[in-house]
């Protein structure tokens, strides 16, 4: 059994009259690096939100980290790391980078418990791993978009999740930063934690087998393993074939 098991799910936004995800099935095993590609409005971000229990599943079954997602959404979110797209910290946000990364541990602490030495060590290790030690004591609202992105990646690494999800994690980063973080993500999957990444930037993918998922109009149109060097070409081909089929129909 996979760490994520989606079977014929349909999901819809609150108040929406049509499902965004339609009849989607997906299995993700521990230690897989899953790249989710496809055109804009294909449902890629909605898929991540659905797996994290942020959008209601109206039909089908979903098991995440051994839990029934439809009944235990809060418990699932404690086990899943999720770096969202286009987040923004107000310049006057008072928390330092160190404090924001430490917040990744709060799901493990329980109500009213103070962080332990182990929690501080996990946060420090994540900050070092992402390479932002020099930013640890700066308030996060004063940082650039790329620096904030790295801080939120460290926040989720400190969480020590059973599943890591990343929505466009490289949108504010240059090639060298993307390549460096891809090396970190390679370590994450080798430790057994699967990564699901929505991205339009496929340069610098680690030289490991990729579980490639291509989506269009709320459905999966491609779901197989491939070499990292073939990811972009496969996505282009699958999207082109799907578009041609739509036009001819």
C-alpha positions in Angstrom: 0.0 0.0 0.0 1.3 3.5 -0.9 1.8 6.3 1.5 -0.8 8.2 -0.7 -3.7 6.2 -2.2 -6.3 8.2 -4.1 -9.0 6.2 -5.8 -11.5 7.8 -8.2 -11.6 11.1 -6.2 -13.6 14.2 -7.1 -13.0 17.5 -5.4 -14.7 20.9 -5.5 -14.0 24.3 -4.0 -16.5 25.7 -1.5 -19.5 27.0 -3.4 -18.3 25.6 -6.7 -20.9 24.0 -9.0 -18.4 21.8 -10.9 -15.6 19.5 -9.6 -12.0 20.6 -10.2 -10.5 17.2 -9.8 -12.5 14.5 -11.6 -12.2 10.7 -11.3 -8.5 10.9 -10.3 -6.5 7.9 -9.0 -2.9 8.1 -7.8 -0.6 5.9 -5.8 2.7 7.3 -4.3 5.2 5.1 -2.5 7.7 6.1 0.2 10.9 7.5 -1.3 9.4 8.6 -4.6 10.2 11.9 -6.3 6.9 12.9 -8.0 6.9 15.7 -10.5 3.4 17.1 -11.4 3.2 19.0 -14.6 0.7 20.2 -17.1 -0.9 23.5 -18.4 -2.2 26.3 -16.3 -5.6 25.4 -14.6 -4.9 21.7 -15.1 -5.6 21.0 -11.4 -2.0 20.6 -10.2 -2.3 22.9 -7.1 -5.8 21.6 -6.4 -4.4 18.1 -6.3 -1.9 19.1 -3.6 -4.6 20.9 -1.7 -6.8 17.9 -1.9 -4.1 15.6 -0.5 -3.5 18.0 2.4 -7.3 18.0 3.2 -7.7 21.7 2.3 -10.4 21.0 -0.3 -13.3 18.7 0.2 -13.3 15.3 -1.5 -16.9 14.8 -2.6 -16.5 11.3 -4.1 -14.0 8.5 -4.0 -11.5 7.3 -1.3 -8.3 8.8 -0.1 -5.7 7.4 2.3 -2.7 9.6 3.2 -0.1 8.4 5.8 -2.3 5.5 6.7 -5.3 7.8 7.6 -8.6 8.2 5.9 -8.3 11.8 4.6 -12.0 12.4 4.5 -12.3 11.7 8.2 -8.9 12.8 9.6 -7.8 15.9 7.7 -6.3 17.6 10.7 -4.2 14.6 11.6 -3.0 14.3 8.0 -1.9 17.9 7.9 0.4 17.3 10.9 2.1 14.5 8.9 2.4 16.4 5.6 4.8 19.3 4.8 3.4 21.7 2.3 5.2 24.7 0.8 2.5 26.8 -0.9 2.9 28.9 -4.0 3.1 32.7 -3.9 3.0 33.2 -0.1 3.9 36.6 1.2 5.0 37.9 4.6 4.2 41.5 5.5 7.3 43.6 6.0 6.2 44.2 9.6 5.9 40.5 10.4 7.8 40.3 13.7 9.0 36.7 13.6 12.6 35.8 12.8 13.6 33.2 10.3 14.7 30.9 13.2 11.2 31.3 14.8 9.4 30.6 11.6 11.4 27.4 11.0 10.8 26.4 14.6 7.1 26.7 14.0 7.4 23.7 11.8 7.8 21.6 15.0 4.6 22.9 16.6 2.4 20.0 15.2 4.6 17.6 17.2 4.5 19.6 20.4 0.9 19.4 21.4 -1.1 22.1 23.1 0.8 24.6 25.3 4.0 22.6 25.3 7.3 24.5 24.9 9.9 23.5 22.3 12.5 21.1 23.6 16.2 20.9 22.9 15.4 18.4 20.1 13.0 20.8 18.5 15.6 23.6 18.5 18.2 21.2 17.0 15.8 20.1 14.3 15.2 23.8 13.3 18.9 24.6 13.4 19.7 21.6 11.2 17.0 22.6 8.7 18.4 26.2 8.5 21.9 24.9 7.9 20.7 22.4 5.3 19.0 25.0 3.3 22.0 27.4 3.7 20.3 30.4 5.4 22.3 30.5 8.6 23.1 34.1 8.0 19.4 35.0 7.9 18.4 33.1 11.1 18.0 36.2 13.3 16.5 38.5 10.6 12.7 39.1 10.6 11.2 37.2 7.7 9.2 40.1 6.4 12.4 42.0 5.5 13.7 39.2 3.3 13.4 38.8 -0.5 10.9 36.5 -2.0 13.6 33.9 -2.7 14.9 34.1 0.9 11.4 33.7 2.3 11.0 30.7 0.0 14.1 29.0 1.4 12.9 29.8 5.0 9.5 28.0 4.3 11.3 25.0 2.8 13.4 24.9 6.0 10.2 25.2 8.1 8.8 22.1 6.4 12.0 20.1 6.6 12.1 20.9 10.4 8.6 19.4 10.6 10.1 16.0 9.6 7.0 15.2 7.6 6.0 11.8 6.2 5.2 13.4 2.9 6.6 16.7 1.5 4.6 18.7 -1.1 6.1 21.7 -2.9 4.0 24.1 -5.2 6.3 26.0 -7.5 9.2 26.1 -5.0 11.7 27.6 -7.5 9.6 30.6 -8.6 11.8 33.2 -7.0 15.1 31.4 -7.2 18.0 31.4 -9.8 19.4 28.3 -11.4 22.2 27.8 -8.8 19.7 28.0 -5.9 17.3 25.6 -7.7 20.1 23.1 -8.3 21.3 23.3 -4.7 17.8 22.7 -3.3 17.3 19.8 -5.7 20.3 18.2 -4.1 18.5 18.6 -0.7 15.3 17.1 -2.1 17.3 14.1 -3.4 18.5 13.5 0.2 14.9 13.8 1.4 13.5 11.1 -0.9 16.5 8.9 -0.2 15.6 9.0 3.5 12.2 7.5 2.5 10.1 10.7 2.5 8.3 11.1 -0.8 8.2 14.5 -2.5 5.4 15.8 -4.7 6.4 18.9 -6.6 4.4 21.1 -8.9 6.8 23.1 -11.1 7.4 24.7 -14.4 11.2 24.6 -13.9 12.7 21.2 -14.7 16.3 22.1 -15.1 18.5 20.8 -12.4 16.3 17.8 -11.4 18.3 15.2 -9.5 19.7 12.3 -11.5 17.2 9.8 -10.0 14.1 8.1 -11.4 11.1 10.5 -11.5 7.5 9.5 -11.0 6.0 11.9 -13.5 2.3 12.9 -13.3 0.9 15.0 -16.1 -2.5 16.6 -15.6 -5.0 18.4 -17.8 -8.6 19.6 -16.9 -8.6 17.9 -13.5 -7.5 14.5 -14.7 -4.2 12.6 -15.0 -3.2 12.0 -18.6 0.2 10.5 -17.8 1.4 8.5 -14.8 4.7 6.7 -15.1 8.4 6.6 -14.1 10.9 8.3 -16.3 14.5 9.6 -16.3 14.8 13.1 -14.9 16.3 14.4 -18.2 13.1 13.4 -20.1 10.6 15.1 -17.8 10.2 18.4 -19.8 9.9 16.7 -23.2 7.3 14.2 -22.0 5.2 16.9 -20.4 5.3 19.0 -23.7 4.4 15.9 -25.8 1.5 14.8 -23.6 0.0 18.3 -23.4 0.3 18.7 -27.2 -1.3 15.3 -27.8 -4.1 16.1 -25.4 -4.7 19.5 -27.0 -4.8 18.0 -30.5 -7.3 15.4 -29.4 -9.5 18.2 -27.9 -9.4 20.2 -31.2 -10.2 17.1 -33.4 -13.0 16.1 -31.1 
